[in-house]
Amino acid sequence: MTQITPTTARPPAPDTLPTVEFAQERAARRRPAPLAWFRGDGPHILVFLIPLLFSFVLFSWRPIVDAAVMAFQQTNLVTPPEWVGLDNFATVLQDPLLGTAVLNTLYFAVLALLLGYPIPLVVAVLMSEVRRARGLFSALAYLPVVVPPVVSALLWKFFYDGSPNGVFNTILGWVGLGPVPWLSDPDWAMPSIVLFATWSAAGGTVIIYLAALVGVAPELYDAAEVDGAGVWRKVWHVTMPQLRGVLLVTFILQIIGTAQVFLEPFLLTGGGPANSTTTVLMLIYKYAFQSSMGGDYGAATALSIMLAVVLAVFSAIYFRITKSWSTT
Amino acid sequence: MRSSLTRGASAGLALLAAGALLAGCASGSGTDSSDGKTTITVAIDAGLEKEARANFDARVEAFEKANPDITVKAQEYTWTATTFTADLAGGTLPDVFTIPFTDGRGLIANKQIADISDLVAELPYAADFNPNVAQAGQSEDGSQWAVPIAAYGQAVHYNRSLFEAAGLDPDDPPTTWDGIREAAKKITDATGEAGYATMTSGNTGGWILTTLVNAFGGRTENADSTEPTIDSDPAVAEVLQYLHDLRWDDNSMGANFLYDWGTINQDFASGRIGMYVSGGGNYGNLVTQNALNPDDYGITVLPLHGDDPGVLGGGTLAAVSPKADDAAQAASVKWIDFYYLAKITDEDVAVETAKLAASLDQPVGAPELPIFNAEQFAEYQSWIAPYVNVPLDQMTPYTDNSGDQPLIAEPRTATQDVYALLDTVVQSVLTDQNADIDQLLADAQAQAEALYAKAK
């Protein structure tokens, strides 16, 4: 009669098991054989990946590479291009209009930030307090975003008519305010454009904030109320800190978006009056397309590259600085 | 273990997708003479009415019958400055297309249209072109690279009903710039609309400024087109001061200072502008595209004063794509002769074209300038007289006097770029009451000099 003797010896380690199948399986785990990939999911991945890769390469990445190359060439797309090194960058940097464009873009960005950053937050906070018609308000807030930008721009251009019979001037006339020149005055043109841009883009941000607000734990609000906080103190001490991840991301997105503003000045004022609404993208368009004899594509792409680099550097700095505040 | 069938099918599908995407990148063929026939693509206006398209197809058939070795394919195409170079580089330009006068010399200098001058010289009327009109399509050495097919001169368009509302006689429009200023003031006072308006954006500001400068007896460049004279020619500052006074002293220019060619036509047609300066052939666009009431339309010549005034001219040229080979170029010139110029030189074609246009309610007989000479033009007008449907008697202030006015060609060097500079100047004067005209002109001159230096 044998007796199994408990032993304190450790069981043999698995990878010393001398089986052939185990060795094969281990090899397959470390270095999947190409044949296994082809036999497995490989071709299915290809089917989905290749069209996507092709469209990205063709329509996104290759044009970027082409533009980067064009920035160092003198080309009119017809005759063979010639390499001119950094001449295009020098031309752009020496253009007196560049300073104007950069200042105008900064002016637009600051105005858009002052107007367009807090307003969606306020609207979202107000909407989150409303219980019943929140869906309706969400739809109304998002409606301007749904209208095609060109359509709304042309509508607002009509509303912005500077004569006393213009739509906005008529409304202002009801409350006794004089006719405003809107787009026909260099001092009013940029604020008018910012007003339109904010109206048309705020809805998207409102929806994002609303979704984020819903995720704030109600216990925090209860705790704040217990401590005697009113509505605005609750917003400042509970809502904003809880939303800081979303706020940080929408801030950088807004900066990048406003730095590339083109549609609003292009449609509403064409860069005028007297270049007061010419932005960096308008300048790029002007370099490339405004001359009917084949524009200066080298200068246009050079300025595009410089803008992209500036925005990339700004984003990197921004994320470094806000790392401690972010929630990701 | 997947079946070999699905594996093979997946791989095949991937390859097919790749192949389909690649095939989409293949460019279409240009002209080919594979079977001895030359095929050319010719531009036609987009959105033609059925009858107009049928008429065009009939012309194509007649052309192909007369030229059995040529096949003509139509392509809807409108020349625009912003897409032209891309079209040319991408090979989507038709072999024959039309361009405005103002871009002719620039495209020729850049060799962006074909040199068909030898072929054009063989046409029977090659030497008969009005030299002022022909120069727009000529290279530096005078060879005709593009064929003029229509010409117009700048004019003052005015709204007859606004004139009447202001107590002015619509059959007796102003003949001096002071007269225009007075009339504008009266119109604004009586109706509240802009008495006089001007284009300022999309290079049209510089175009109209140059028009007025020429009418005031000045020029924006020197005689051999090597230097701009923006701050040295007194007429430029004079015109800007005139506009400044109309805007800020009389307040007769309305509230919109960002007009371009299309938007000023819109506002004029809707009765919001008393007078404005533009190309003489605008009647068609105003009536058919902007619903102007023909009874409201009036047109008169630009008032001229000063030492050496003239009227800025414009028009349309027919050009051939630089990608067309020799056979295609020869066929293209034949087509230009047959389709564009026969409408003017051949009585039967002229009558047929006029009849068709009249039946489609398109304007026939809108003011234009002779491409050849006054006699030929008078003959042409007698042919189409039965079909004229524009209010000719409302246009007599223009048609009676336009023949006497000297025609001036547009500035030759960096035309559009200088116009763009002058856009800013005009906009500044009209939107900033304290604009320093001399400083603005000095800045524009400096920038224009850089453009002229680059063009040398």
Boltz contact constraints between the chains, C-beta under 6 A:
constraints:
  - contact:
      token1: [A, 43]
      token2: [B, 7]
      max_distance: 6.0
  - contact:
      token1: [A, 43]
      token2: [B, 10]
      max_distance: 6.0
  - contact:
      token1: [A, 43]
      token2: [B, 11]
      max_distance: 6.0
  - contact:
      token1: [A, 44]
      token2: [B, 10]
      max_distance: 6.0
  - contact:
      token1: [A, 46]
      token2: [B, 14]
      max_distance: 6.0
  - contact:
      token1: [A, 47]
      token2: [B, 10]
      max_distance: 6.0
  - contact:
      token1: [A, 47]
      token2: [B, 13]
      max_distance: 6.0
  - contact:
      token1: [A, 47]
      token2: [B, 14]
      max_distance: 6.0
  - contact:
      token1: [A, 50]
      token2: [B, 14]
      max_distance: 6.0
  - contact:
      token1: [A, 50]
      token2: [B, 17]
      max_distance: 6.0
  - contact:
      token1: [A, 50]
      token2: [B, 18]
      max_distance: 6.0
  - contact:
      token1: [A, 51]
      token2: [B, 17]
      max_distance: 6.0
  - contact:
      token1: [A, 54]
      token2: [B, 21]
      max_distance: 6.0
  - contact:
      token1: [A, 77]
      token2: [B, 85]
      max_distance: 6.0
  - contact:
      token1: [A, 77]
      token2: [B, 89]
      max_distance: 6.0
  - contact:
      token1: [A, 78]
      token2: [B, 88]
      max_distance: 6.0
  - contact:
      token1: [A, 78]
      token2: [B, 89]
      max_distance: 6.0
  - contact:
      token1: [A, 162]
      token2: [B, 255]
      max_distance: 6.0
  - contact:
      token1: [A, 163]
      token2: [B, 255]
      max_distance: 6.0
  - contact:
      token1: [A, 184]
      token2: [B, 255]
      max_distance: 6.0
  - contact:
      token1: [A, 184]
      token2: [B, 256]
      max_distance: 6.0
  - contact:
      token1: [A, 184]
      token2: [B, 257]
      max_distance: 6.0
  - contact:
      token1: [A, 185]
      token2: [B, 431]
      max_distance: 6.0
  - contact:
      token1: [A, 186]
      token2: [B, 431]
      max_distance: 6.0
  - contact:
      token1: [A, 269]
      token2: [B, 258]
      max_distance: 6.0
  - contact:
      token1: [A, 270]
      token2: [B, 201]
      max_distance: 6.0
  - contact:
      token1: [A, 272]
      token2: [B, 201]
      max_distance: 6.0
  - contact:
      token1: [A, 272]
      token2: [B, 258]
      max_distance: 6.0
  - contact:
      token1: [A, 272]
      token2: [B, 427]
      max_distance: 6.0
  - contact:
      token1: [A, 273]
      token2: [B, 257]
      max_distance: 6.0
  - contact:
      token1: [A, 273]
      token2: [B, 427]
      max_distance: 6.0
  - contact:
      token1: [A, 273]
      token2: [B, 431]
      max_distance: 6.0
  - contact:
      token1: [A, 274]
      token2: [B, 424]
      max_distance: 6.0
  - contact:
      token1: [A, 274]
      token2: [B, 427]
      max_distance: 6.0
  - contact:
      token1: [A, 274]
      token2: [B, 428]
      max_distance: 6.0
  - contact:
      token1: [A, 275]
      token2: [B, 424]
      max_distance: 6.0
  - contact:
      token1: [A, 289]
      token2: [B, 82]
      max_distance: 6.0
  - contact:
      token1: [A, 291]
      token2: [B, 416]
      max_distance: 6.0
  - contact:
      token1: [A, 291]
      token2: [B, 417]
      max_distance: 6.0
  - contact:
      token1: [A, 292]
      token2: [B, 81]
      max_distance: 6.0
  - contact:
      token1: [A, 292]
      token2: [B, 103]
      max_distance: 6.0
  - contact:
      token1: [A, 292]
      token2: [B, 416]
      max_distance: 6.0
  - contact:
      token1: [A, 293]
      token2: [B, 106]
      max_distance: 6.0
  - contact:
      token1: [A, 293]
      token2: [B, 110]
      max_distance: 6.0
  - contact:
      token1: [A, 294]
      token2: [B, 85]
      max_distance: 6.0
